[in-house]
């Protein structure tokens, strides 16, 4: 920003020094030298008086001009100082704004990165949730199948336990016969079993052996089934715990979704309020357009021209054209009347002519402003239509 300053004047310059001399009365400083000479010639002054008055006037004019120049120079220096201060303030404000803008851009970039990370986190959580739901559904189906298998095994175990109880009771019932047979075998000779003849006791012994082996197998099978039942019960407990945990997570997600729903409801309410405000603004615009149309119709009634037909069948554009033509006709008529008056009063004084010209210029300015306002109104009506 450059500033222009006038050259400084040295106070030691003899031209700057004020010279007070006796002036001759009836001499105006604002008059030019030629005018003063012409007036001096018309008054028939002497040459000595003319030279003295011209010298005094030149000295007074130079002194006044130099004083004004010094004042303007001081004012200009003050203005330059103020401009320099304003320029410093402007540069400091611009630097602060640039720094603030860079900080805002950095914050905006950080916000975008956070939003992208959050969206990525949400997408990953959604994938994990779907995977967990799928795993939960698969596990639930497996648990149902295992529960059914466990129920079947439990039923078989109950049947086997009932059978075991019956067999145990039967064994206790036939225990005395077994003891009797064992004692009988103790009293029999050693070569009794080696004889070729079949004994009646051997089938009973073999049957007993087979039953004892079967009993052992059943006991082993029962132990294995009990272990399987216990393992199934432990799995069932684990599944119940996992189900409760997932239920809690689902409740948490439902709570979060409900909070999001509440926020969305609040946003919808705010959007409805904004929509109502916009509708109110559009209603005000319509009212303004109605007022404009009413003003146009009033102007058309005042500026009615029969050449355009009946007023009721006209649209807004025709009304504006009619008002425009009426204003132009009035302006033309006024211009012609002014010309006639100017031609009639051509010999009047210059002050009257200047006054009439000023009035004519004011009227032309009014007509131009009216024409411009009418054109603006017509453009507005075209845009609204």
PEHUGI-V175348 format. One record per residue. N is the residue number from 0. RES is the residue in three letters. D_FIRST is the distance of its C-alpha to the first C-alpha in Angstrom with 2 decimals. Layout:
# PEHUGI-V175348
n | res | d_first
N | RES | D_FIRST
N | RES | D_FIRST
This chain:
# PEHUGI-V175348
n | res | d_first
0 | UNK | 0.00
1 | UNK | 3.80
2 | UNK | 6.76
3 | UNK | 10.19
4 | UNK | 13.22
5 | UNK | 16.85
6 | UNK | 19.18
7 | UNK | 21.14
8 | UNK | 24.83
9 | UNK | 27.51
10 | UNK | 30.00
11 | UNK | 32.81
12 | UNK | 32.35
13 | UNK | 35.52
14 | UNK | 33.72
15 | UNK | 31.84
16 | UNK | 35.15
17 | UNK | 36.60
18 | UNK | 39.97
19 | UNK | 42.20
20 | UNK | 45.04
21 | UNK | 47.58
22 | UNK | 46.40
23 | UNK | 48.70
24 | UNK | 48.98
25 | UNK | 48.18
26 | UNK | 45.14
27 | UNK | 41.91
28 | UNK | 38.63
29 | UNK | 36.95
30 | UNK | 39.51
31 | UNK | 38.74
32 | UNK | 40.90
33 | UNK | 42.75
34 | UNK | 43.62
35 | UNK | 44.89
36 | UNK | 46.94
37 | UNK | 48.34
38 | UNK | 49.26
39 | UNK | 50.76
40 | UNK | 52.85
41 | UNK | 54.06
42 | UNK | 55.07
43 | UNK | 56.73
44 | UNK | 55.24
45 | UNK | 56.28
46 | UNK | 54.18
47 | UNK | 53.82
48 | UNK | 52.51
49 | UNK | 49.99
50 | UNK | 48.62
51 | UNK | 48.39
52 | UNK | 46.61
53 | UNK | 44.09
54 | UNK | 43.36
55 | UNK | 42.91
56 | UNK | 40.66
57 | UNK | 38.44
58 | UNK | 38.23
59 | UNK | 37.44
60 | UNK | 34.78
61 | UNK | 33.09
62 | UNK | 33.31
63 | UNK | 31.91
64 | UNK | 29.00
65 | UNK | 28.19
66 | UNK | 28.49
67 | UNK | 26.16
68 | UNK | 23.65
69 | UNK | 23.93
70 | UNK | 23.51
71 | UNK | 20.47
72 | UNK | 19.05
73 | UNK | 19.86
74 | UNK | 18.45
75 | UNK | 15.14
76 | UNK | 15.09
77 | UNK | 15.98
78 | UNK | 13.32
79 | UNK | 10.67
80 | UNK | 12.64
81 | UNK | 12.80
82 | UNK | 9.11
83 | UNK | 8.96
84 | UNK | 12.08
85 | UNK | 11.04
86 | UNK | 8.17
87 | UNK | 11.08
88 | UNK | 13.44
89 | UNK | 11.62
90 | UNK | 11.50
91 | UNK | 15.10
92 | UNK | 16.19
93 | UNK | 14.95
94 | UNK | 16.85
95 | UNK | 19.81
96 | UNK | 19.90
97 | UNK | 19.88
98 | UNK | 22.66
99 | UNK | 24.50
100 | UNK | 24.31
101 | UNK | 25.77
102 | UNK | 28.43
103 | UNK | 29.29
104 | UNK | 29.63
105 | UNK | 31.89
106 | UNK | 33.88
107 | UNK | 34.22
108 | UNK | 35.47
109 | UNK | 37.86
110 | UNK | 39.05
111 | UNK | 39.71
112 | UNK | 41.63
113 | UNK | 43.61
114 | UNK | 44.40
115 | UNK | 45.57
116 | UNK | 47.69
117 | UNK | 49.10
118 | UNK | 49.97
119 | UNK | 51.60
120 | UNK | 53.44
121 | UNK | 54.60
122 | UNK | 55.78
123 | UNK | 57.67
124 | UNK | 59.20
125 | UNK | 60.23
126 | UNK | 61.89
127 | UNK | 63.58
128 | UNK | 64.70
129 | UNK | 66.21
130 | UNK | 67.85
131 | UNK | 69.19
132 | UNK | 70.47
133 | UNK | 72.16
134 | UNK | 73.66
135 | UNK | 74.74
136 | UNK | 76.42
137 | UNK | 78.16
138 | UNK | 79.24
139 | UNK | 80.47
140 | UNK | 82.60
141 | UNK | 83.93
142 | UNK | 84.67
143 | UNK | 86.55
144 | UNK | 88.58
145 | UNK | 89.20
146 | UNK | 90.14
147 | UNK | 92.64
148 | UNK | 93.99
149 | UNK | 94.19
150 | UNK | 96.05
151 | UNK | 98.45
152 | UNK | 99.00
153 | UNK | 99.48
154 | UNK | 102.07
155 | UNK | 103.80
156 | UNK | 103.70
157 | UNK | 105.30
158 | UNK | 107.98
159 | UNK | 108.58
160 | UNK | 108.74
161 | UNK | 111.24
162 | UNK | 113.22
163 | UNK | 113.03
164 | UNK | 114.34
165 | UNK | 117.17
166 | UNK | 117.99
167 | UNK | 117.85
168 | UNK | 120.22
169 | UNK | 122.47
170 | UNK | 122.38
171 | UNK | 123.32
172 | UNK | 126.05
173 | UNK | 127.47
174 | UNK | 126.91
175 | UNK | 130.54
176 | UNK | 131.78
177 | UNK | 129.60
178 | UNK | 130.95
179 | UNK | 134.44
180 | UNK | 133.99
181 | UNK | 132.47
182 | UNK | 135.44
183 | UNK | 137.79
184 | UNK | 136.20
185 | UNK | 136.74
186 | UNK | 140.47
187 | UNK | 140.87
188 | UNK | 142.08
189 | UNK | 139.68
190 | UNK | 141.22
191 | UNK | 141.03
192 | UNK | 137.76
193 | UNK | 139.06
194 | UNK | 141.89
195 | UNK | 141.62
196 | UNK | 142.03
197 | UNK | 138.96
198 | UNK | 138.63
199 | UNK | 137.64
200 | UNK | 135.19
201 | UNK | 132.95
202 | UNK | 131.20
203 | UNK | 130.43
204 | UNK | 128.96
205 | UNK | 126.89
206 | UNK | 125.66
207 | UNK | 124.71
208 | UNK | 122.83
209 | UNK | 120.95
210 | UNK | 120.09
211 | UNK | 118.89
212 | UNK | 116.65
213 | UNK | 115.27
214 | UNK | 114.70
215 | UNK | 112.73
216 | UNK | 110.62
217 | UNK | 109.97
218 | UNK | 108.99
219 | UNK | 106.53
220 | UNK | 105.11
221 | UNK | 104.83
222 | UNK | 102.91
223 | UNK | 100.51
224 | UNK | 99.98
225 | UNK | 99.40
226 | UNK | 96.76
227 | UNK | 95.12
228 | UNK | 95.21
229 | UNK | 93.62
230 | UNK | 90.92
231 | UNK | 90.31
232 | UNK | 90.10
233 | UNK | 87.56
234 | UNK | 85.49
235 | UNK | 85.84
236 | UNK | 84.58
237 | UNK | 81.62
238 | UNK | 80.86
239 | UNK | 81.10
240 | UNK | 78.64
241 | UNK | 76.27
242 | UNK | 76.71
243 | UNK | 75.90
244 | UNK | 72.76
245 | UNK | 71.62
246 | UNK | 72.49
247 | UNK | 70.25
248 | UNK | 67.41
249 | UNK | 67.98
250 | UNK | 67.94
251 | UNK | 64.65
252 | UNK | 63.17
253 | UNK | 64.56
254 | UNK | 62.94
255 | UNK | 59.56
256 | UNK | 59.99
257 | UNK | 60.91
258 | UNK | 57.77
259 | UNK | 55.72
260 | UNK | 57.67
261 | UNK | 56.78
262 | UNK | 53.06
263 | UNK | 53.37
264 | UNK | 55.16
265 | UNK | 52.37
266 | UNK | 49.81
267 | UNK | 52.05
268 | UNK | 52.26
269 | UNK | 48.47
270 | UNK | 48.27
271 | UNK | 50.92
272 | UNK | 49.01
273 | UNK | 45.85
274 | UNK | 48.04
275 | UNK | 49.52
276 | UNK | 46.09
277 | UNK | 45.09
278 | UNK | 48.41
279 | UNK | 47.74
280 | UNK | 44.37
281 | UNK | 46.10
282 | UNK | 48.79
283 | UNK | 46.25
284 | UNK | 44.76
285 | UNK | 48.29
286 | UNK | 48.94
287 | UNK | 45.80
288 | UNK | 46.97
289 | UNK | 50.38
290 | UNK | 48.98
291 | UNK | 47.06
292 | UNK | 50.26
293 | UNK | 52.21
294 | UNK | 49.75
295 | UNK | 50.06
296 | UNK | 53.85
297 | UNK | 53.81
298 | UNK | 51.71
299 | UNK | 54.14
300 | UNK | 57.08
301 | UNK | 55.56
302 | UNK | 54.58
303 | UNK | 57.70
304 | UNK | 58.80
305 | UNK | 62.34
306 | UNK | 61.34
307 | UNK | 59.69
308 | UNK | 62.90
309 | UNK | 63.64
310 | UNK | 60.76
311 | UNK | 62.17
312 | UNK | 61.99
313 | UNK | 58.33
314 | UNK | 55.56
315 | UNK | 52.02
316 | UNK | 50.66
317 | UNK | 53.51
318 | UNK | 52.92
319 | UNK | 49.24
320 | UNK | 50.26
321 | UNK | 52.88
322 | UNK | 50.46
323 | UNK | 47.99
324 | UNK | 50.79
325 | UNK | 52.04
326 | UNK | 48.65
327 | UNK | 48.32
328 | UNK | 51.86
329 | UNK | 51.18
330 | UNK | 48.01
331 | UNK | 49.99
332 | UNK | 52.82
333 | UNK | 50.52
334 | UNK | 48.87
335 | UNK | 52.32
336 | UNK | 53.46
337 | UNK | 50.40
338 | UNK | 51.12
339 | UNK | 54.73
340 | UNK | 53.78
341 | UNK | 51.34
342 | UNK | 54.09
343 | UNK | 56.58
344 | UNK | 54.37
345 | UNK | 52.92
346 | UNK | 54.64
347 | UNK | 53.35
348 | UNK | 50.79
349 | UNK | 47.11
350 | UNK | 46.14
351 | UNK | 48.30
352 | UNK | 46.87
353 | UNK | 43.29
354 | UNK | 44.37
355 | UNK | 45.96
356 | UNK | 42.97
357 | UNK | 40.75
358 | UNK | 43.31
359 | UNK | 43.57
360 | UNK | 39.81
361 | UNK | 39.85
362 | UNK | 42.80
363 | UNK | 41.24
364 | UNK | 38.12
365 | UNK | 40.50
366 | UNK | 42.43
367 | UNK | 39.30
368 | UNK | 38.16
369 | UNK | 41.74
370 | UNK | 41.80
371 | UNK | 38.52
372 | UNK | 39.76
373 | UNK | 43.06
374 | UNK | 41.44
375 | UNK | 39.34
376 | UNK | 42.55
377 | UNK | 44.39
378 | UNK | 41.81
379 | UNK | 42.05
380 | UNK | 45.82
381 | UNK | 45.75
382 | UNK | 43.65
383 | UNK | 45.96
384 | UNK | 49.05
